[in-house]
Amino acid sequence: MAKNHLSAGRSSGPNAALTDAEMKCLTMVAEGKRVLDICNLLLLSEIEVESLLASAEAKLGARNRLHAVSMAMLTGQIDLGHSPKPE
């Protein structure tokens, strides 16, 4: 699958801002969706979704996916009351 606009614009470090795609993926994880569910909703491959989630974890300085969701919520980068919709 060709790269699409959702996986562009990554930078690294715990203070780096999350991309829209990373925020969408983390929000969906927080809602209990599995990686394959996220793939289907965002029309991305499993590798792309896993990469977006790993990138978000690194940017947030998280130890694991649950920690990344928690950090993103605490820093206001994701809000379960206003879940982003897939494009």
N, C-alpha and C positions, 0 to 999 in steps of 0.2 A: 504494500500500500504506500502511496506517495505521501510525503510529509504534508501536513496541512497547517493552516494558520493557528490551530490550537496548541501546537507544540513549539512554536517559535518564541524567541525573546527570553530565553533563560539566562539568569546570572546566578552566581553561587555565593554562599556565605549565609550565616544565620540571620542577618538583617536584610537580606535581599527580599524584594517584594515578590509575592506569588503572581504568576500569570493567571489570566482568566481561566484557562484550561485546568491549571493546578487547583484553583479554588473550586471549580465545578467538580472535579474528581474527589477532592477532600470532602466537600459537602455531601456528595452522593455516598461516600464511605460512611460519613456520620449518620446518614439516613438508613444505613444497613444494607446498602446495595453491594453486591459482589463485583469483582473486576469485570466479569463477563457481562453483567448487567450494564455497567458503565460503558463498556465497549459498544454494546448495541445501541445505547441511548446517544452516545456522542459520535458514533460511526468511526471508531478508532480501533486499531488492532490491540490485542492483549499486551504486546510489547510496548506500544505507545502509552497505554494507560499505566502500566507498571513503571515506565520511565517518568511519567508526569508525577506519580505518587512518590517515587524515590527522590526526584528533584525537589518536591515540596518538603519532604522530610529533611533533606540536607539544608535547604534554605532556612527552615525553622529551627535547625539544630536539634531535631527530634531523634529519639532513640528507636522509635518504631512508628507504625502507621497510626495507632491509637494516640500516641503522644503527639504526633503531627496534627491530628484532628483537634486535640485538646488545646495545643498551642495556637492554632489558627483561630479557634473560637475565642480564646482568652485575649488575643491581640486584635480581635475584630475583623480578621481577614475573611472569615466565613460566618454566616448568620443563618441558622436553621429556620428562622422565621421568614426569611426571604431567599429561599433556595433558587439558585440560578437555573434557568431552563436551558436545555440543550439547544444549540442553534440549528 
